[in-house]
Amino acid sequence: MKILSVSTATNFLTISLSENEKLIKQVEEKDQRNHSEAQEVEGEAN
């Protein structure tokens, strides 16, 4: 079985793909905010 995992709970976005309990690929991206902080949209009124 293939499993796609996505974690956004910290300031790292982690995406991994595994098949039959073997990791195929994992990607991490660092950001300054976490899942509870929204990104400000340009032109949006506050």
KEZADO-218814 format. One record per atom (N, C-alpha, C): residue number from 1; residue in one letter; atom name; x, y, z. Coordinates in Angstrom, 1 decimal, decimal comma, padded with zeros to 4 digits. Layout:
<rs>
pos	code	site	X	Y	Z
NUM	a	CA	X	Y	Z .
...
</rs>
This chain:
<rs>
pos	code	site	X	Y	Z
1	m	N	000,8	-001,2	000,0 .
1	m	CA	000,0	000,0	000,0 .
1	m	C	000,9	001,2	000,0 .
2	k	N	000,5	002,2	-000,8 .
2	k	CA	001,3	003,5	-000,8 .
2	k	C	000,6	004,5	000,1 .
3	i	N	001,4	005,2	000,9 .
3	i	CA	001,0	006,2	001,9 .
3	i	C	001,6	007,5	001,6 .
4	l	N	000,8	008,6	001,5 .
4	l	CA	001,3	009,9	001,4 .
4	l	C	001,1	010,6	002,7 .
5	s	N	002,1	011,1	003,3 .
5	s	CA	002,0	011,8	004,6 .
5	s	C	002,4	013,3	004,5 .
6	v	N	001,6	014,1	005,1 .
6	v	CA	001,9	015,6	005,1 .
6	v	C	001,8	016,1	006,5 .
7	s	N	002,8	016,8	007,0 .
7	s	CA	002,9	017,3	008,3 .
7	s	C	003,1	018,8	008,2 .
8	t	N	002,2	019,6	008,9 .
8	t	CA	002,4	021,1	008,9 .
8	t	C	002,3	021,6	010,3 .
9	a	N	002,5	020,8	011,3 .
9	a	CA	002,4	021,2	012,7 .
9	a	C	003,5	022,1	013,2 .
10	t	N	004,6	022,2	012,6 .
10	t	CA	005,7	023,0	013,0 .
10	t	C	006,1	024,0	011,9 .
11	n	N	007,2	024,6	012,0 .
11	n	CA	007,6	025,5	010,9 .
11	n	C	008,3	024,8	009,8 .
12	f	N	008,2	023,4	009,8 .
12	f	CA	008,7	022,6	008,7 .
12	f	C	007,5	022,0	008,1 .
13	l	N	007,4	022,0	006,8 .
13	l	CA	006,4	021,3	006,0 .
13	l	C	007,1	020,0	005,6 .
14	t	N	006,6	018,9	006,0 .
14	t	CA	007,2	017,6	005,6 .
14	t	C	006,2	016,7	004,8 .
15	i	N	006,6	016,3	003,7 .
15	i	CA	005,8	015,4	002,8 .
15	i	C	006,6	014,2	002,6 .
16	s	N	006,0	013,0	002,8 .
16	s	CA	006,7	011,8	002,5 .
16	s	C	005,8	010,8	001,8 .
17	l	N	006,4	009,9	001,0 .
17	l	CA	005,7	008,9	000,3 .
17	l	C	006,4	007,6	000,7 .
18	s	N	005,6	006,6	001,1 .
18	s	CA	006,1	005,3	001,4 .
18	s	C	005,2	004,2	000,8 .
19	e	N	005,9	003,1	000,6 .
19	e	CA	005,1	001,9	000,1 .
19	e	C	005,6	000,7	000,8 .
20	n	N	004,6	-000,1	001,3 .
20	n	CA	004,9	-001,3	002,1 .
20	n	C	005,9	-001,1	003,2 .
21	e	N	005,7	000,0	003,9 .
21	e	CA	006,6	000,4	005,1 .
21	e	C	008,0	000,8	004,7 .
22	k	N	008,2	001,1	003,4 .
22	k	CA	009,6	001,5	003,0 .
22	k	C	009,4	003,0	002,5 .
23	l	N	010,3	003,8	003,0 .
23	l	CA	010,3	005,2	002,6 .
23	l	C	010,8	005,4	001,1 .
24	i	N	010,0	006,0	000,3 .
24	i	CA	010,4	006,2	-001,1 .
24	i	C	011,0	007,6	-001,3 .
25	k	N	010,3	008,6	-000,7 .
25	k	CA	010,8	010,0	-000,9 .
25	k	C	010,3	010,8	000,3 .
26	q	N	011,1	011,7	000,8 .
26	q	CA	010,7	012,7	001,8 .
26	q	C	011,3	014,0	001,5 .
27	v	N	010,4	015,1	001,6 .
27	v	CA	010,8	016,4	001,3 .
27	v	C	010,5	017,3	002,5 .
28	e	N	011,4	018,2	002,9 .
28	e	CA	011,1	019,1	004,0 .
28	e	C	011,4	020,5	003,5 .
29	e	N	010,5	021,4	003,9 .
29	e	CA	010,6	022,8	003,6 .
29	e	C	010,5	023,6	004,8 .
30	k	N	011,4	024,5	005,1 .
30	k	CA	011,3	025,4	006,3 .
30	k	C	010,6	026,7	006,0 .
31	d	N	009,7	027,1	007,0 .
31	d	CA	009,0	028,3	006,8 .
31	d	C	009,0	029,0	008,2 .
32	q	N	008,6	030,3	008,2 .
32	q	CA	008,6	031,1	009,4 .
32	q	C	007,3	030,9	010,2 .
33	r	N	006,3	030,3	009,7 .
33	r	CA	005,1	030,2	010,4 .
33	r	C	004,7	028,7	010,5 .
34	n	N	003,7	028,4	011,3 .
34	n	CA	003,2	027,0	011,4 .
34	n	C	001,8	026,9	011,0 .
35	h	N	001,1	025,8	011,1 .
35	h	CA	-000,3	025,6	010,6 .
35	h	C	-001,3	026,5	011,3 .
36	s	N	-001,0	027,1	012,4 .
36	s	CA	-002,0	027,9	013,1 .
36	s	C	-001,9	029,4	012,7 .
37	e	N	-000,9	029,7	011,9 .
37	e	CA	-000,7	031,1	011,4 .
37	e	C	-001,0	031,2	010,0 .
38	a	N	-001,9	032,2	009,7 .
38	a	CA	-002,3	032,4	008,3 .
38	a	C	-001,3	033,3	007,5 .
39	q	N	-001,2	033,1	006,3 .
39	q	CA	-000,4	034,0	005,4 .
39	q	C	-001,3	035,1	005,0 .
40	e	N	-000,8	036,4	005,1 .
40	e	CA	-001,5	037,5	004,7 .
40	e	C	-001,6	037,6	003,2 .
41	v	N	-002,8	037,8	002,7 .
41	v	CA	-003,1	037,8	001,2 .
41	v	C	-003,0	039,3	000,8 .
42	e	N	-002,2	039,5	-000,3 .
42	e	CA	-002,0	040,9	-000,8 .
42	e	C	-003,3	041,5	-001,2 .
43	g	N	-003,6	042,7	-000,8 .
43	g	CA	-004,9	043,4	-001,2 .
43	g	C	-006,1	043,0	-000,3 .
44	e	N	-005,9	042,2	000,7 .
44	e	CA	-007,0	041,8	001,6 .
44	e	C	-007,1	042,8	002,7 .
45	a	N	-008,3	043,3	002,9 .
45	a	CA	-008,6	044,3	004,0 .
45	a	C	-008,5	043,6	005,4 .
46	n	N	-007,9	044,3	006,3 .
46	n	CA	-007,9	043,8	007,7 .
46	n	C	-009,0	044,3	008,5 .
</rs>
